[in-house]
Each structure stands twice: as C-alpha cells, then as structure tokens.
Amino acid sequence: MPYQYPALTPEQKKELSDIAHRIVAPGKGILAADESTGSIARRLQPIGTENTEENRRVYRQLLLTADDRVNPCIGGVILFHETLYQKTDDGRPFPQVIKSKGGIVGIKVDKGVGALAGTNGETTTQGLDGLSERCAQYKKDGADFAKWRCVLKIGQHTPSALAIMENANVLARYASICQQNGIVPMVEPEILPDGDHDLKRCQYVTEKVLAAVYKALSDHHIYLEGTLLMPNMVTPGHACTHKYSPEEIAMATVTALRRTVPPAVTGITFLSGSQSEEEASINLNAINKCPLLKPWALTFSYGRALQASALKHPWMMSELVRMTSLCHVCSHPPWLHLPSASP
C-alpha cells in the first residue's frame, strides 16, 4: 500500500491554485515572449533589425507597454531569463510592468532539448540540474509560474514508448521542483505538426502522450489544481492533403483532452504551433464552442500568433491589441464559470 508523504502544505496549495486561476481567469490567456536569444534572431532578421541585447529589450518593452486595452486579455507573460532582469526606458523592471497591468510573471526554465540515446532522432529536455535553486531565485525576483517544453514528433515509428516515458517523467520532475518553490508549472508536451499524418493519427498520439504525462504527474505527487497544461491542438501534419474544418479539429482536440486530462487541472493554454494568427483564433473559438463537456478553462498561450503582425509593422501595435482581443473573445464563452479549487 503506497504511503502518502506530505508534499505541500495547505497554504502552499492555496497559493499555487490562486496563481493558476488568475492566469486563466475568464477571457485571459498567456503572451509567450520567452524566445531564446537564437530564436528571436529569426524574428528580428526579416525586419532588418540586428539581434543585440538592446534591440531585444526595446522589442520586449514594445510588447509589455502596449495599449491598456490588452490588460483584460492577458493573465500572464512568459519571459526569457534575460528579459526578466531588463527594464523599461524609465527604469521600471519588466516584471513590475507586467504586474501593474494585472498580469502574472512567468519564466522559461528548461535548457533546450538533447538527443535521447537509443531512439531514431528523438529528444528529451535538459535543465533539471540546479532547477530548484533557479526556481527559488526566480520566485524572489517576481516570477510565479514557469514553462518547460518537451518535444515529440509523429512518424511511422515515433514517438517511441521510450521517448514518451522519458519526457513524461522529466515534465513531472520539473513540476515537482516548481511547486516546492511556490511556482505554478506549465506542463508542455508539444507534438510537432511536421509530417503527413492525418487528424486521427495526431489525436491518437496526443492521447498516448497526455496519458503518460498525467500518470507521471500522479507518481510524483503533483498538486494538479496548481498546474496548467500547455498542449498542441490536435491538427493534421503540414503535409497532410486533407483539409479539416475548425469544428473537426475542435472535436478531436476536446475528445483527446477529455480522455486523458483530469478535471482537477485548472486550465489548458493551447500553443498556436505553426498556425497563422487567424487559424489559431478560429480554432480556439471552435474548441470553446465544442458541445462536449469541458471542465477546464480553455485559453491561449500564443507567441507568434499574437506578435507576428506587430513585428512586421512595429508602429502598428494596434495589431497586437486586435489579436489579443480576438483571443480574449475566443477563450471567454459566456457560459464559462470557473470554481475555486480546494487544497
């Protein structure tokens, strides 16, 4: 008979649950502004901007000081390590700016993916070494939630059982460390849209991956009410020739979630993946309108899908406001009421 060791105090559980509920309050979602130094170079290069620390600071400042109309739409902002310690032109730390607008500060804590030996090019995510110390410091510096990304690919023989199990356990260990330090873990098992697989295949793989993830979270005694899930939507591969409607994508996505994600989970914040701004919004809207019972908050955690137009035309921050407001509507059905979680 397993023995239940106390992992968190009632006070710790309440803090985690409260943070999670604030992030996914009705109509609110997450702005993902956590691109690494290398990743943001691919954003800046097309607009002829050099990838320097100052240019990165100015761009992030542009996002974080956007029109106040964004405030009711953004529950949290995920930052990169560098960005957490940067300031606005008038000397305000970025975390202070986010909190002044009613948002929660998040931080990317993984160290990227590395090869998983014994597999056909599959990966696991690195960064568990020293994570507890980093989380403790991030908490002191204003961060209240964290992101950790694992990546799986759909192929003829992938994802393998080894890759699924390894990544699930890494996510669970990360989640445990975060919660011990008062940080809400966002669990991100991303299944890439590369390939020619159809909707049914993506749904099947998504169900297998999420089932393994929640088994691992249970094994590691994770307090689910103090977590958020950050999954891909169930979509066909890029090379799939069949075109699916938003309603079909929504039904496949919600069905996969209902079969695997416990109702205790506070919220699900979808990745936009490689979808366009409009596609990501239309599909999120369809997911919230899906007639199946959905016990979680279903909202967005978008990066490019919120920033792309504003990045092409930096003087047109109205595009960020427009896309954020659209996602606000898509994730805020009038019938959605979130109960408070009990410790």
C-alpha positions in Angstrom: 0.0 0.0 0.0 1.6 3.3 -1.0 2.3 5.8 1.8 1.2 9.4 1.2 4.1 11.7 2.2 3.0 15.3 2.7 4.4 17.2 -0.3 2.8 20.6 0.1 1.2 22.5 3.0 -2.4 23.7 2.6 -1.0 27.3 2.4 1.3 26.3 -0.5 -1.5 24.6 -2.3 -3.8 27.6 -1.9 -1.1 29.9 -3.3 -0.5 27.7 -6.3 -4.2 27.3 -7.0 -4.8 31.0 -6.8 -2.0 31.8 -9.2 -3.2 29.3 -11.7 -6.8 30.6 -11.5 -5.6 34.2 -12.0 -3.6 33.3 -15.1 -6.6 31.6 -16.8 -9.4 33.9 -15.5 -12.3 34.1 -17.9 -11.2 35.8 -21.1 -7.5 35.8 -20.2 -4.6 33.9 -21.7 -0.8 34.0 -21.9 1.6 36.0 -24.0 4.6 33.9 -24.8 7.5 36.3 -25.0 10.2 33.8 -24.0 12.1 33.4 -27.3 15.7 32.5 -26.6 18.5 34.7 -28.0 18.8 32.5 -31.0 15.1 32.1 -31.7 14.4 35.8 -31.6 17.1 36.4 -34.2 14.7 34.7 -36.7 12.0 37.2 -35.8 14.2 40.3 -36.0 16.2 39.4 -39.1 13.2 39.7 -41.6 12.6 43.3 -40.4 16.3 44.2 -40.8 17.0 44.5 -37.1 20.3 43.4 -35.5 19.9 40.8 -32.7 21.5 42.8 -29.9 20.6 42.9 -26.2 19.4 46.5 -26.5 17.2 45.7 -29.6 15.7 42.7 -27.8 15.0 44.9 -24.8 13.3 47.6 -26.9 11.1 45.0 -28.7 10.0 43.3 -25.4 9.3 46.8 -24.0 7.1 47.5 -27.0 5.1 44.4 -26.2 4.9 44.8 -22.4 3.9 48.5 -22.6 1.2 48.0 -25.2 -2.2 49.7 -25.0 -4.1 49.1 -21.8 -6.9 47.5 -23.8 -4.7 44.4 -23.7 -4.9 44.2 -19.9 -8.2 42.3 -19.6 -6.9 39.8 -22.1 -3.5 38.8 -20.7 -3.3 36.8 -17.5 0.4 36.0 -17.7 3.5 36.7 -19.7 6.3 34.1 -20.1 9.8 35.7 -20.2 13.3 34.5 -21.1 15.9 34.7 -18.4 17.5 37.8 -19.9 14.1 39.6 -20.2 13.2 39.0 -16.5 16.0 41.3 -15.5 15.6 44.1 -18.1 13.9 47.4 -17.6 11.9 50.0 -19.5 13.4 53.3 -20.6 12.1 54.9 -17.5 13.8 52.4 -15.2 10.9 50.0 -14.3 11.7 46.3 -14.2 9.7 44.3 -16.8 8.1 42.1 -14.0 6.9 45.3 -12.4 5.3 46.5 -15.6 3.5 43.1 -16.1 2.2 43.1 -12.6 1.0 46.7 -12.8 -1.2 45.6 -15.7 -2.7 42.8 -13.7 -0.6 40.0 -15.2 1.4 37.2 -13.7 5.1 36.8 -14.5 6.3 33.5 -15.9 9.8 32.3 -16.8 11.1 29.7 -19.2 13.3 27.3 -17.1 14.3 24.4 -19.4 17.7 24.4 -21.2 16.6 23.1 -24.5 16.4 19.6 -26.0 19.1 17.0 -26.3 19.4 13.7 -28.1 17.7 10.7 -26.5 20.1 7.7 -26.9 18.5 4.5 -28.3 15.9 6.3 -30.4 15.6 7.4 -34.0 16.4 11.1 -33.6 14.1 11.7 -30.6 14.9 14.1 -27.8 14.5 14.8 -24.1 14.7 18.1 -22.4 17.6 19.3 -20.3 17.8 21.6 -17.3 16.9 19.7 -14.2 20.3 20.2 -12.7 20.2 23.3 -10.4 16.5 23.8 -11.2 15.5 24.1 -7.6 18.0 26.9 -6.9 17.0 28.7 -10.0 13.3 28.5 -9.2 13.9 29.8 -5.7 15.7 32.8 -7.2 13.1 33.4 -9.9 10.4 33.4 -7.2 12.3 36.1 -5.3 12.7 38.1 -8.5 8.9 38.1 -9.2 8.1 35.0 -11.2 5.1 33.0 -10.1 4.8 30.4 -12.9 7.2 28.6 -15.2 7.4 26.9 -18.6 9.2 23.7 -19.6 8.9 22.4 -23.1 9.3 18.8 -24.2 9.1 17.9 -27.9 7.8 14.8 -29.6 7.5 14.0 -33.3 4.9 11.9 -35.2 6.4 9.5 -37.7 6.0 5.9 -38.8 7.6 4.6 -35.6 7.5 7.7 -33.4 7.0 8.8 -30.8 8.5 5.7 -29.2 7.5 4.4 -25.9 10.9 5.3 -24.5 10.6 9.0 -25.7 7.0 9.3 -24.3 8.0 7.8 -20.9 11.2 9.8 -20.6 9.6 13.1 -21.5 6.7 12.5 -19.2 9.0 11.8 -16.2 11.1 14.9 -17.0 7.9 17.0 -17.0 6.8 15.5 -13.7 10.2 16.1 -12.0 10.2 19.7 -13.2 6.6 20.2 -12.0 7.5 18.9 -8.5 10.5 21.2 -8.2 8.5 24.2 -9.3 5.7 23.5 -6.8 8.1 23.1 -3.9 9.3 26.6 -4.7 5.9 28.2 -4.9 5.9 28.3 -8.7 3.0 27.1 -10.9 4.4 24.7 -13.5 3.1 24.9 -17.1 3.4 21.3 -18.5 4.2 21.5 -22.2 4.4 18.2 -24.1 4.4 19.6 -27.6 3.7 17.2 -30.5 5.1 18.9 -33.6 2.9 19.3 -36.7 5.7 18.1 -39.1 4.7 15.2 -41.4 1.8 14.0 -43.4 -0.2 12.4 -40.6 -4.0 12.9 -40.5 -6.2 14.2 -37.7 -6.9 10.8 -36.4 -3.2 9.9 -36.0 -2.5 13.2 -34.2 -5.4 12.6 -31.8 -4.2 9.0 -31.1 -0.6 10.2 -30.3 -1.8 13.1 -28.3 -3.9 10.8 -26.1 -1.0 8.4 -25.5 1.4 11.3 -24.6 -1.1 13.0 -22.3 -2.0 9.8 -20.6 1.7 9.1 -19.9 2.2 12.7 -18.6 -0.6 12.5 -16.1 0.5 9.1 -14.9 3.9 10.6 -14.2 2.4 13.6 -12.5 0.5 11.3 -10.3 3.5 9.2 -9.5 5.4 12.4 -8.5 2.5 13.6 -6.2 1.9 16.8 -8.2 -0.9 19.0 -7.0 -3.0 19.3 -10.2 -5.0 22.2 -9.1 -1.8 24.2 -9.0 -0.7 23.3 -12.6 -1.6 24.4 -16.2 -1.3 22.2 -19.3 0.2 23.8 -22.4 -0.5 21.3 -25.3 -0.8 21.5 -29.0 -4.2 21.5 -30.6 -5.0 18.2 -32.4 -4.2 19.1 -36.1 -3.1 17.2 -39.2 0.5 17.3 -40.3 1.7 20.1 -42.6 2.0 17.7 -45.5 -1.5 16.1 -45.0 -3.5 16.6 -48.1 -6.9 16.5 -46.4 -8.4 19.8 -45.2 -10.2 19.6 -41.8 -12.7 22.1 -40.6 -12.3 24.0 -37.3 -15.2 22.0 -35.9 -13.4 18.7 -36.7 -10.2 20.0 -35.1 -12.1 21.1 -32.0 -13.9 17.8 -31.6 -10.6 15.8 -31.9 -8.8 18.1 -29.5 -11.5 18.2 -26.8 -12.1 14.4 -27.1 -8.3 13.8 -26.6 -8.3 16.0 -23.6 -11.5 14.5 -22.0 -9.9 11.0 -22.3 -6.6 12.0 -20.6 -6.6 15.2 -18.6 -8.1 15.1 -15.0 -10.8 17.8 -14.3 -8.7 18.9 -11.3 -6.3 20.6 -13.7 -7.0 24.4 -13.5 -6.6 25.3 -17.2 -5.4 24.4 -20.6 -3.5 27.0 -22.6 -3.1 26.0 -26.2 0.1 26.5 -28.3 -0.5 28.1 -31.6 2.1 25.9 -33.2 2.7 26.8 -36.8 -0.9 28.1 -37.3 -1.5 31.6 -38.6 -2.9 34.3 -36.4 -6.4 33.8 -37.8 -6.2 30.0 -37.8 -5.1 29.9 -34.1 -8.0 32.2 -33.1 -10.7 30.4 -35.2 -9.6 27.0 -33.9 -9.6 28.3 -30.2 -13.1 29.6 -30.7 -14.3 26.3 -32.2 -12.7 24.4 -29.2 -14.6 26.6 -26.7 -17.8 26.1 -28.7 -17.4 22.4 -28.9 -20.6 20.8 -27.4 -18.7 18.3 -25.3 -18.4 18.9 -21.5 -15.1 20.8 -20.8 -14.2 21.1 -17.1 -11.1 23.2 -17.5 -10.5 26.8 -18.7 -9.5 26.6 -22.3 -7.5 29.5 -23.5 -4.3 30.6 -25.4 -0.6 30.7 -24.8 0.5 32.4 -28.0 3.7 33.9 -29.1 4.0 34.4 -32.9 0.2 34.2 -33.2 -0.1 37.4 -31.2 3.1 39.2 -32.3 3.6 38.5 -36.0 1.7 41.4 -37.4 3.1 43.8 -34.8 6.6 42.6 -35.6 6.2 43.3 -39.3 4.9 46.8 -38.5 6.3 47.8 -35.1 4.5 51.1 -35.3 1.2 49.3 -35.5 0.8 47.9 -32.0 -2.9 48.0 -32.7 -2.3 44.6 -34.4 -1.2 43.1 -31.0 -4.3 44.7 -29.4 -6.5 43.3 -32.1 -5.2 39.8 -32.0 -5.1 39.7 -28.2 -8.7 41.0 -28.0 -9.8 38.4 -30.6 -8.2 35.6 -28.5 -9.9 37.1 -25.4 -13.3 36.6 -27.1 -12.4 33.1 -28.4 -11.5 32.0 -24.9 -14.3 33.6 -23.0 -17.6 31.9 -23.8 -20.4 33.5 -21.8 -21.3 30.2 -20.1 -17.8 29.6 -18.6 -17.6 30.0 -14.8 -14.5 28.7 -13.0 -14.9 27.3 -9.5 -12.2 27.9 -7.0 -10.1 24.8 -6.2 -9.8 23.5 -2.7 -6.4 22.5 -1.3 
